[in-house]
Amino acid sequence: MISVDEALEQLFCLVTALRAETISLEAAAGRVMVRDASAVRDQPPFDASAMDGYALRANEAAPGATFTVIGESAAGHGFKHVLQPNECVRIFTGAPVPEGADRIIIQEDVTRDGDVITLGDCLDAGPYIRAAGSDFAVGQRITAPRRLRATDVALLASMNVAQVTCTRKPRVALISTGDELVLPGETPGPDQIIASNTYGLKAMLDAEGADARILPIARDNAPSLRAAFDLAQDSDMIVTIGGASVGDHDLVADVAQTMGLQQSFYKIRMRPGKPLMAGKMGDIPMVGLPGNPVSALVCGQVFLLPMVRVMLGFPGVPAPRQRAALTRDVPKNGPREHYMRAVVNEDGITPAGRQDSSLLTVLATSNALMIRPPDDGPRKAGDVMEYLPL
């Protein structure tokens, strides 16, 4: 058996960043931009008013001063003439500041009578003007690689960037194996269960930026497995769930090898998830996950997501860990690195009382995987532990 770190190193060697494609900005949310984007305009493109009020010359602003209103400046409709002494322009938020004006008097500090305004006794300091280019200027860059959030998309739109260059979404084929499985919504026989792992993995991978496809269930016979592998040949990664152990009905490794699999490793010194297999089937990376639901989903977090990130253009690094203090004592750990289902809150981190790898309810109520190193000794409440957020 190899360690988790050794497994990740070998898994990163199986994948490379995919080719880039140019997509419209409206389709870019959640995608990974891999080429810098540059602003093609200043923002704001002119000195703009930050308030509703009156634009005038700052050196004329004094309590009780009067001005003649000679026009109006609104968003999209600026005032086109130069302001002269003792003149002002009615102005609204976002509107261009007229030439000759360098201060906005907010409307609350003004009394208006026809076309004449009088300034109040107590004036705000102002000037309530957003200078041209104060947000960003032509040529300012948004650097890659970057997963585009809603705020990034809004900024790109403001920069007048209509298209971005992103990594193509990795196509991941998900193959559940086993005669005992039926799909959600079907009626299971007396000896069958519902195939849940592929659905959880698809949700996990899609959220990371992949395009995961659930293929038909492969039954416990070589022709069914070969048919499933054939359907996956247009994928960027193949993930099997179950059938990767050494039982009489665990055929994934044998069938995959007949179809060209070059195995990198089998079995990892971790809990849950020991019977994990990986290699390359031709040019396609393949990962064989254990069939227990918690094992499959934990391995998805620890191994599949970092692999997907490499395919999206990010460096090959383990998932970032965080730290929290234990809320209770825990006994010593065994010889395998243990990813314990846990809850993190303002009090610290609390591992679940039950850690069986078949208990999806425990995983679903957890928001963290607390990591115990191999042969870690007993821990006391208050000890700081590393964890992966879920």
Buried (B, 14 or more C-beta within 10 A) or exposed (E): BBBBEEBBEEBBBBBEBBEBEEBEBEEBEBBBBBBEBEBEBBBBEEBBBBBBBBBBBEEBBEEEBEBEBBBBBBEEEBBEEEBEEEBBBBBBBBBBBBEBBBBBBBBEBBEEEEEEBBBBEEBBEBBBBBEBBEBBEBEBEBEBBBBBEEEBBEBBEBBEBEBBBBBBBBBBBBBBBBBBBBBEEEEEEEEBEBBBBBBBBBEBBBEBBBBBBBBEBBBBEEEBBBBBBEBBEEBBBBBBBBBBBEEEBBBBBEBBEEBBBEBBBBBBBBBBBBBBBBBBBEEBBBBBBBBBBBBBBBBBBBBBBBBBBBBBBBEBEBBEEEEBEBBEEBEEBEEBBBBBBBBBEEEBBBBBEEBEBEBBEBBEEBEBBBBBEBEBEEBEEEEEBBBBEB
